[in-house]
Amino acid sequence: QVQLVESGGGLVQAGGSLRLSCAASGRTFSSYRMGWFRQAPGKEREFVATIARTGSITYYTDSVKGRFTISRDNAKNTAYLQMNSLKPEDTAVYYCAGQSRVTTIIMRPSGYDYWGQGTQVTVSS
């Protein structure tokens, strides 16, 4: 069992940056694949990025490639999402998620076992 707590959201102007953090409880953080998802009002939760357990492999949705960077520090039990060149369409509640089982479902919410409470990111134009 792991608990995830996001932080770092807020209001930023278009073109600005934010860094989201996801702090995990427990001593097995390094055994979880971590992902970031987002959900805008009236829309389904969508995949943003994911990082392998060792941090060696990352994947991004096309709309954030080159702007967002996912990373993790297993010694600190924390995952990060660095968001640069933010756009108004990035506005959403951002969730971090942990995947404890080995599965090929890494870009859909159904593939993840644990979720944080979410943090709001608002990008003004």
N, C-alpha and C positions, 0 to 999 in steps of 0.2 A: 504494500500500500504506500502511496506517495501523495503528498499534498502539494499543490502548485499555487504560487501567489505571484501575480503579475504586478508590475509597477512601471512608471515612466511615461504613461500616457499624458495627454494634455492638448492644449490649443496651440497651433502653430500656423504661421502664414505659408502660403504656397512657396515652394522652393526651400523651405526650412528643413530641419532635421530633428529627429527624436531617437532615443535609444530605449527600447523596452527591455525590461529584465523579467526573468521568470525564476523565482527561487523555489527550490524543491526541498521538502523535508525527507528525512530518511537517509540511509547510507548506501542505497543502491542506485543512485542517480546515473552512474556511468553505465548501467545496464539497460537504460531506457533510450529509445530513439525519441527525439524531441521535435515537435512541430509548432508552427504558428499558423493560426487561422484567423479570419476576420469575418464579421457579420455587420452589414449595413442595414439600416431600417428597411423592413419589407423585403429583404433578400435572404437567401439561404447562406449558411455559413460556408465560406470558401477557403480553400487552401492558399497559403502564402509561401511557406518555406518549411523545409525539414532538414534535419542534420542527423547523421548516423551516430551511433553510440560513442565512437572514438573521435568524432568530429572530422573524420577524413573525407566524407562525402556529403554534399549538400545539393538540394534541388529547390528550384523556385518556380512560382507561376510566372508566365511570360510578362505580365504587366508590371512586375517589380524587378525583373532582372536588370542588373546594372545599377540599381538604386538602393536595394535592400541587401543586407548581409546578415545571415544567421550564424551564430557561433555559440560555443559552450565552454564552460570552465568546470570540468568535473571535480576539481579540488574544492571549488566553491559551491558545488551543487546548483549551478545557475546557468541558464540559457539566456541568450540575448538576441535582439533583433534591432540592428542599426538601420534606421530608415533615413535616407537622404533624398533630396530633390522631391520632397513630398508634393502631392497633387490633391486637389479637392476630392477627387474620386477615391483617394486612400482613406477618407473618413469612414470610420467603423469602430466597433468594439473589437479589440484584438484579444485573442485567447491563446495561451500556450497549452500544449497537450503532450502527454507522455504515452509512449507505446511500450508495453512490457513484453508482448509476445512477438515472435518472429512471423512476419506476414508481409506479403507484397503490397498490401493496402497501406500506402504511406502518404497518399495525397487526398484521402477522403476522411472525414471525421469518424466514420465507422471503424477505422483502423486503429484508433487511439483509445486508451483505457482510462486515462486520468486527464482532468481539465481544471484549469484555473477559473477564477471568477470573472475574468475579463478586465480590460482597461480601455477607456475611451480615448480615441485619437480623433481630433477634429482639425481639419486643414481648411483654412479660410482662403478665399481667392482674392 
